[in-house]
C-alpha cells in the first residue's frame, strides 16, 4: 500500500471523526436544558456559560454546525470515491458510496447523537468551547446563507422573523410540565401547583375575590361590645367596618389590634390613667386598601408582599365595591384550599356512584377543571353557575338540565336568582349537546 493511500485513508477517518463531533454537538446543544446550563454556569462552569451564549442565537449555531458537518462529509465522500476508484475502477464509486454510508451513519450520526441525547449536559459543556470557534470561523458564510434563505423563502411568500419564537418561554415551561406529568415524572398535585403559579400573570383579581355580599363586615358606629362579639364569632382575623351603607368600607379591624385596645381599656384606672369608656374602634382600625378588579394576581401578590398587608378591597372602574381579596386567596390558587382550626366547613365536591359530581355553584371553573381533569372554558365566566347561565342565556330553575362543552349540567338548588348547587357529569364523546 503506497503512502498516498494511507494518507487518504487517515484523512477520511479524521473527517468522519469531525463529522461525529459536529453531529453530536448539534444534538447536545439543542437538546440540553437552558435551566441546567444556568445552574452549571452559576456553579462556575465555563463550558455552560459558552453553551448559554451559543444557544441565544440558535439559527447561527445550527447554521455553523450544519455548514461544518456538510463540508467534512462531502470532502470525506470525495476522498473515498477517489480512493476506491483508483483501487477498483468505475465500480469503486459504488463501493465508496456503500462504505461511506455505513461509516457516516453509524459512527458520524447515530453513535454521537445517541451519546449526546443520553448525556446532554455533559456533552454540551465539553463541545461548547470548540463549537464557539467554529461559529466564529463560519460566521461570514453563515450570514450569507441566512440572507439567501430569507430571500428564497420571501420569494414564495414566507416571511421569517429572526426574533420570533414559536413558543414563549412560559409556554415552553408549561408544555414541559404537562409532558412530564403525562409520562409519570410529575404527579397531578405538583403539576397543578406549577401551572397555577405560572398562570398568575394571566388571571385577574376579579376571578378569585370573595364577592362583596360575603365580606365579614359590621357598622363602624356599632357599640364596641357588639363589635367585639362579632369579631369573636367570625372565623376571620380581619373584619371590615362600614358607614352609612355596607358597601362604604371605612376601615379594616384586625382582631389582634382590637384585643390590645380592649385590654388597655379594661385595665384598672390607676394603671391606665383614664376613665373607662366605650372603645373607639376607628382609632385602632386600619385604613382600607382598594385595588382595581383588573389587576393581575401576579402584580397583586407582589403588592401584598411589598406593602406587608394581606387584605385588599376590590373595586371596579367606577369605584364600586366588588369584593375582597386576601393573600391567602392567591396562595390557594397555587396550593389548593388552606384551612385551619377556625375555618368554617364549606361544601365540598361530592363524587356520585354514576361518575357525576355535585358542586356548589360558586365553585370556580378552574378548580373544577383541576379536580375533575376537565377542560371547561373560563373566558366568559369565573364560576360553574356563571358558565351555565352564560351558555343557557337564562337563569335556570331547579331540575333543568343542559349539556355544554361535553358536560351535563343539572340544577339541584336555587336560592332566589342564585344557582347554589349543581350536578355535573362528563358525557361520552359524540353525545349530542
C-alpha positions as CSV (number, residue, x, y, z in Angstrom):
1,X,0.0,0.0,0.0
2,X,1.5,3.3,-1.1
3,X,1.9,6.2,1.3
4,X,-0.8,8.3,-0.5
5,X,-3.4,5.6,0.1
6,X,-2.5,5.7,3.8
7,X,-2.7,9.5,3.9
8,X,-6.1,9.5,2.2
9,X,-7.5,6.7,4.4
10,X,-6.3,8.6,7.5
11,X,-7.9,11.8,6.2
12,X,-11.2,10.1,5.6
13,X,-11.2,8.7,9.2
14,X,-10.3,12.1,10.6
15,X,-13.1,13.7,8.6
16,X,-15.6,11.1,9.9
17,X,-14.4,12.0,13.4
18,X,-15.1,15.7,12.7
19,X,-18.5,14.8,11.3
20,X,-19.2,12.9,14.5
21,X,-18.1,15.9,16.5
22,X,-20.5,18.3,14.6
23,X,-23.4,15.8,14.7
24,X,-23.1,15.2,18.5
25,X,-22.6,18.9,19.2
26,X,-25.8,19.8,17.3
27,X,-27.8,17.3,19.3
28,X,-26.2,18.2,22.6
29,X,-26.6,21.9,22.3
30,X,-30.2,21.7,21.0
31,X,-31.4,19.0,23.5
32,X,-29.8,20.4,26.6
33,X,-32.0,22.4,29.0
34,X,-31.1,26.0,29.4
35,X,-32.2,25.7,33.0
36,X,-29.5,23.1,33.6
37,X,-26.9,25.3,31.8
38,X,-27.9,28.2,34.1
39,X,-27.4,26.0,37.2
40,X,-24.0,24.8,35.9
41,X,-23.0,28.3,34.9
42,X,-23.8,29.6,38.4
43,X,-21.5,26.9,39.8
44,X,-18.6,28.3,37.7
45,X,-18.7,26.0,34.6
46,X,-17.1,27.9,31.7
47,X,-18.5,25.5,29.2
48,X,-22.0,26.0,30.4
49,X,-21.6,29.8,30.1
50,X,-20.4,29.4,26.5
51,X,-23.3,27.0,25.7
52,X,-25.8,29.5,27.0
53,X,-24.3,32.2,24.9
54,X,-24.3,30.0,21.8
55,X,-27.9,29.0,22.2
56,X,-29.1,32.6,22.3
57,X,-28.9,32.6,18.5
58,X,-29.9,29.1,17.5
59,X,-30.1,29.9,13.8
60,X,-26.5,31.0,13.7
61,X,-25.4,28.0,15.8
62,X,-27.2,25.4,13.7
63,X,-26.1,27.1,10.5
64,X,-22.4,26.9,11.6
65,X,-22.7,23.3,12.7
66,X,-24.5,22.2,9.5
67,X,-22.0,24.0,7.4
68,X,-19.1,22.3,9.1
69,X,-20.8,18.9,9.0
70,X,-21.6,19.1,5.3
71,X,-18.1,20.3,4.4
72,X,-16.4,17.3,6.1
73,X,-19.0,14.8,4.9
74,X,-18.7,15.9,1.3
75,X,-14.9,16.0,1.5
76,X,-14.7,12.6,3.1
77,X,-17.1,11.1,0.4
78,X,-15.0,12.7,-2.4
79,X,-11.7,11.3,-1.0
80,X,-13.3,7.9,-0.5
81,X,-14.6,7.9,-4.1
82,X,-11.1,8.8,-5.4
83,X,-9.5,6.1,-3.3
84,X,-11.9,3.3,-4.3
85,X,-11.9,4.4,-8.0
86,X,-8.1,4.1,-8.0
87,X,-8.4,0.6,-6.5
88,X,-11.4,-0.9,-8.3
89,X,-12.0,1.3,-11.3
90,X,-15.5,2.6,-12.1
91,X,-17.1,0.1,-9.7
92,X,-15.2,2.0,-6.9
93,X,-18.0,4.6,-6.9
94,X,-20.5,2.1,-5.8
95,X,-18.1,0.7,-3.1
96,X,-17.3,4.1,-1.9
97,X,-21.0,5.0,-1.6
98,X,-21.8,1.9,0.4
99,X,-18.8,2.1,2.7
100,X,-19.2,5.8,3.4
101,X,-22.9,5.5,4.0
102,X,-22.2,2.8,6.6
103,X,-19.4,4.7,8.3
104,X,-21.2,8.1,8.4
105,X,-24.5,6.6,9.5
106,X,-23.0,4.5,12.4
107,X,-20.0,6.5,13.5
108,X,-20.8,10.1,12.5
109,X,-24.5,10.2,13.1
110,X,-26.2,7.6,15.3
111,X,-23.4,6.9,17.8
112,X,-22.5,10.6,18.6
113,X,-26.2,11.7,18.7
114,X,-27.1,8.8,20.9
115,X,-24.4,9.8,23.4
116,X,-25.5,13.4,23.2
117,X,-29.1,12.5,23.9
118,X,-28.1,10.3,26.8
119,X,-25.7,12.9,28.4
120,X,-26.8,16.3,27.0
121,X,-25.4,18.4,29.8
122,X,-22.0,16.7,29.9
123,X,-21.7,16.7,26.1
124,X,-22.8,20.4,25.8
125,X,-20.3,21.6,28.3
126,X,-17.5,19.7,26.6
127,X,-18.2,20.7,23.0
128,X,-19.3,24.3,23.6
129,X,-15.7,25.9,23.7
130,X,-14.8,24.2,20.4
131,X,-18.1,24.9,18.7
132,X,-17.6,28.6,19.7
133,X,-14.6,28.7,17.4
134,X,-16.4,27.0,14.6
135,X,-19.2,29.6,14.9
136,X,-16.7,32.4,14.7
137,X,-14.9,30.9,11.7
138,X,-18.0,30.2,9.7
139,X,-19.8,33.4,10.8
140,X,-19.4,35.3,7.4
141,X,-20.6,32.2,5.4
142,X,-23.5,31.6,7.7
143,X,-24.6,35.2,7.5
144,X,-24.7,34.9,3.7
145,X,-26.6,31.6,3.9
146,X,-29.2,33.2,6.3
147,X,-29.7,36.0,3.8
148,X,-30.1,33.6,0.9
149,X,-32.6,31.5,2.9
150,X,-34.7,34.6,3.8
151,X,-34.7,35.8,0.2
152,X,-35.7,32.4,-1.1
153,X,-38.5,32.0,1.4
154,X,-39.7,35.5,0.7
155,X,-39.9,34.7,-3.0
156,X,-42.5,32.0,-2.2
157,X,-44.4,34.2,0.3
158,X,-42.9,33.0,3.5
159,X,-41.6,35.7,5.9
160,X,-39.1,34.8,8.6
161,X,-38.9,36.9,11.7
162,X,-35.5,36.2,13.3
163,X,-36.7,37.4,16.7
164,X,-39.9,35.4,16.7
165,X,-40.3,32.3,18.9
166,X,-42.8,29.6,18.2
167,X,-43.5,29.3,22.0
168,X,-42.9,31.9,24.6
169,X,-40.7,30.7,27.5
170,X,-43.6,30.4,29.8
171,X,-45.5,28.2,27.3
172,X,-42.4,26.1,26.9
173,X,-42.3,25.5,30.6
174,X,-46.0,24.7,30.8
175,X,-45.6,22.2,27.9
176,X,-42.7,20.6,29.7
177,X,-44.6,20.2,32.9
178,X,-47.6,18.7,31.1
179,X,-45.3,16.3,29.2
180,X,-43.6,15.1,32.3
181,X,-47.0,14.6,34.1
182,X,-48.2,12.5,31.2
183,X,-45.0,10.4,31.3
184,X,-45.4,9.9,35.1
185,X,-42.5,12.1,36.1
186,X,-44.6,14.8,37.9
187,X,-47.7,13.9,39.9
188,X,-51.0,15.7,39.5
189,X,-50.8,17.9,42.6
190,X,-47.3,19.1,41.6
191,X,-48.4,19.8,38.1
192,X,-51.4,21.8,39.3
193,X,-49.2,23.9,41.6
194,X,-46.6,24.6,39.0
195,X,-49.1,25.5,36.3
196,X,-51.1,27.7,38.7
197,X,-48.1,29.7,39.7
198,X,-47.3,30.3,36.0
199,X,-50.9,31.4,35.3
200,X,-50.9,34.2,37.9
201,X,-49.9,36.8,35.3
202,X,-52.9,35.8,33.1
203,X,-55.5,35.9,35.8
204,X,-57.2,38.9,37.3
205,X,-58.2,39.8,40.9
206,X,-61.9,39.7,40.0
207,X,-61.6,36.0,39.2
208,X,-60.7,34.9,42.7
209,X,-62.0,37.6,45.0
210,X,-64.7,37.0,47.6
211,X,-68.0,38.7,46.5
212,X,-69.0,41.7,48.5
213,X,-72.1,40.0,49.9
214,X,-69.8,37.5,51.7
215,X,-67.5,40.1,53.3
216,X,-67.5,39.9,57.1
217,X,-68.4,43.5,57.9
218,X,-70.1,45.5,60.7
219,X,-71.1,49.1,61.1
220,X,-68.3,51.3,62.4
221,X,-70.7,53.1,64.8
222,X,-71.9,49.9,66.4
223,X,-71.3,49.6,70.2
224,X,-67.9,48.3,70.9
225,X,-69.3,45.2,72.8
226,X,-71.3,44.3,69.7
227,X,-68.2,44.7,67.5
228,X,-66.1,42.5,69.9
229,X,-68.8,39.8,69.9
230,X,-68.9,40.0,66.1
231,X,-65.1,39.5,65.8
232,X,-65.2,36.7,68.3
233,X,-67.9,34.9,66.3
234,X,-66.1,35.5,63.0
235,X,-63.7,32.8,61.7
236,X,-61.6,35.7,60.1
237,X,-58.8,37.7,61.6
238,X,-59.9,40.9,59.9
239,X,-63.3,42.4,59.6
240,X,-64.5,45.4,57.6
241,X,-66.1,48.4,59.1
242,X,-68.7,50.3,57.0
243,X,-70.5,53.6,57.5
244,X,-73.9,54.6,56.0
245,X,-74.2,51.6,53.7
246,X,-72.5,48.2,53.7
247,X,-70.5,49.0,50.5
248,X,-68.9,52.1,52.0
249,X,-66.0,50.5,53.8
250,X,-64.2,53.0,56.0
251,X,-61.8,50.7,57.9
252,X,-60.4,47.3,58.5
253,X,-60.3,45.9,62.1
254,X,-57.6,43.4,63.0
255,X,-58.5,41.1,65.8
256,X,-55.1,41.5,67.4
257,X,-55.4,45.3,67.4
258,X,-58.9,45.0,68.9
259,X,-57.7,42.7,71.6
260,X,-54.8,45.0,72.5
261,X,-57.2,48.1,72.6
262,X,-59.8,46.2,74.7
263,X,-57.1,45.0,77.1
264,X,-55.9,48.6,77.6
265,X,-59.4,49.9,78.1
266,X,-60.3,47.3,80.7
267,X,-57.3,47.8,82.9
268,X,-57.8,49.5,86.3
269,X,-58.0,53.2,86.2
270,X,-54.8,53.6,88.3
271,X,-52.8,51.7,85.8
272,X,-54.1,53.2,82.5
273,X,-54.6,56.8,83.7
274,X,-58.0,57.3,82.0
275,X,-61.5,56.6,82.9
276,X,-63.3,53.6,81.4
277,X,-65.3,54.4,78.3
278,X,-66.7,52.9,75.1
279,X,-63.9,51.7,72.8
280,X,-63.4,53.8,69.7
281,X,-62.8,51.1,67.1
282,X,-61.9,53.6,64.3
283,X,-58.9,54.6,66.3
284,X,-57.4,51.1,66.1
285,X,-58.8,50.2,62.6
286,X,-56.5,50.3,59.6
287,X,-57.4,52.4,56.5
288,X,-58.9,50.3,53.8
289,X,-56.8,49.4,50.8
290,X,-58.6,49.5,47.4
291,X,-57.3,47.7,44.3
292,X,-58.7,47.5,40.8
293,X,-60.5,44.3,39.8
294,X,-58.5,44.1,36.5
295,X,-55.1,43.8,38.3
296,X,-53.3,40.5,37.6
297,X,-52.8,38.1,40.5
298,X,-49.1,38.2,40.0
299,X,-49.0,42.0,40.4
300,X,-51.3,41.8,43.4
301,X,-49.1,39.1,45.0
302,X,-46.1,41.4,44.7
303,X,-48.2,44.3,46.1
304,X,-49.2,42.3,49.1
305,X,-45.6,41.3,49.8
306,X,-44.3,44.9,49.3
307,X,-47.0,46.6,51.3
308,X,-46.9,43.9,54.0
309,X,-50.6,43.9,54.1
310,X,-52.8,40.8,53.4
311,X,-56.3,42.3,52.9
312,X,-57.4,44.4,50.0
313,X,-60.9,45.6,48.8
314,X,-61.6,45.2,45.1
315,X,-63.4,48.0,43.2
316,X,-64.4,48.3,39.5
317,X,-63.6,51.1,37.1
318,X,-66.4,53.2,38.7
319,X,-65.1,52.8,42.2
320,X,-67.9,50.5,43.2
321,X,-67.0,47.8,45.7
322,X,-66.9,44.4,44.1
323,X,-65.4,42.1,46.7
324,X,-62.4,41.2,48.9
325,X,-59.1,39.7,48.2
326,X,-56.5,38.3,50.7
327,X,-53.1,36.9,50.3
328,X,-54.5,33.5,51.3
329,X,-56.8,33.7,48.2
330,X,-53.9,33.9,45.9
331,X,-51.9,31.2,47.7
332,X,-54.9,28.9,47.5
333,X,-54.9,29.3,43.7
334,X,-51.4,27.7,43.8
335,X,-51.5,25.1,46.5
336,X,-55.2,24.5,46.9
337,X,-57.6,25.1,49.8
338,X,-55.9,26.2,53.0
339,X,-57.8,25.5,56.2
340,X,-57.2,25.9,59.9
341,X,-59.0,25.1,63.1
342,X,-61.1,28.2,62.9
343,X,-62.3,27.9,59.3
344,X,-65.9,27.1,58.7
345,X,-66.5,23.8,56.9
346,X,-67.6,24.6,53.4
347,X,-69.5,22.5,51.0
348,X,-67.1,20.0,49.3
349,X,-67.2,18.4,45.9
350,X,-69.1,15.1,46.2
351,X,-68.5,12.3,43.7
352,X,-71.5,10.2,42.8
353,X,-71.5,6.5,42.0
354,X,-72.5,7.2,38.4
355,X,-69.4,9.3,37.8
356,X,-71.1,12.7,38.3
357,X,-70.0,15.3,40.8
358,X,-72.1,17.6,42.9
359,X,-70.6,21.1,43.3
360,X,-71.6,24.4,44.7
361,X,-72.5,27.0,42.1
362,X,-69.8,29.3,43.4
363,X,-67.0,26.9,42.7
364,X,-64.6,28.3,40.1
365,X,-64.3,26.7,36.7
366,X,-60.6,26.5,37.2
367,X,-60.9,24.5,40.5
368,X,-63.5,22.2,38.8
369,X,-61.1,21.6,35.9
370,X,-58.3,20.7,38.2
371,X,-60.4,18.5,40.4
372,X,-62.0,16.6,37.5
373,X,-59.3,16.9,34.8
374,X,-61.8,18.6,32.5
375,X,-61.3,21.5,30.1
376,X,-64.3,23.7,30.6
377,X,-63.7,27.3,29.2
378,X,-63.3,30.1,31.8
379,X,-63.0,33.1,29.4
380,X,-66.6,34.2,29.7
381,X,-67.4,33.2,33.3
382,X,-65.5,32.5,36.6
383,X,-67.8,30.1,38.4
384,X,-69.6,27.0,37.4
385,X,-73.0,28.6,37.8
386,X,-71.8,31.6,35.8
387,X,-70.7,29.4,32.9
388,X,-74.1,27.6,32.8
389,X,-76.0,30.9,32.9
390,X,-73.8,32.3,30.2
391,X,-74.3,29.3,27.9
392,X,-78.0,29.0,28.7
393,X,-78.6,32.8,28.4
394,X,-81.1,32.5,31.2
395,X,-81.3,31.8,35.0
396,X,-82.4,28.1,35.1
397,X,-84.8,26.7,37.6
398,X,-84.3,23.6,39.8
399,X,-84.4,20.4,37.8
400,X,-83.4,21.9,34.5
401,X,-80.7,20.1,32.6
402,X,-78.3,21.4,29.9
403,X,-75.3,20.0,28.1
404,X,-72.5,22.4,27.3
405,X,-68.9,21.6,26.2
406,X,-69.5,17.9,26.6
407,X,-70.6,18.2,30.2
408,X,-74.2,17.7,31.6
409,X,-75.3,20.5,33.9
410,X,-78.3,19.8,36.3
411,X,-79.6,22.4,38.6
412,X,-80.1,20.9,42.1
413,X,-80.7,24.0,44.2
414,X,-81.5,27.7,43.5
415,X,-81.8,30.5,46.1
416,X,-83.7,33.4,44.5
417,X,-81.6,34.2,41.4
418,X,-78.5,32.4,42.5
419,X,-77.7,28.8,41.5
420,X,-76.3,27.3,44.6
421,X,-75.8,23.6,43.8
422,X,-75.3,21.6,40.5
423,X,-74.7,18.1,39.4
424,X,-72.2,17.7,36.6
425,X,-71.3,14.7,34.5
426,X,-69.0,14.4,31.5
427,X,-70.8,13.0,28.6
428,X,-69.3,10.3,26.3
429,X,-67.7,11.7,23.2
430,X,-70.1,12.1,20.3
431,X,-73.1,12.8,22.6
432,X,-75.5,15.5,21.4
433,X,-75.1,18.8,23.2
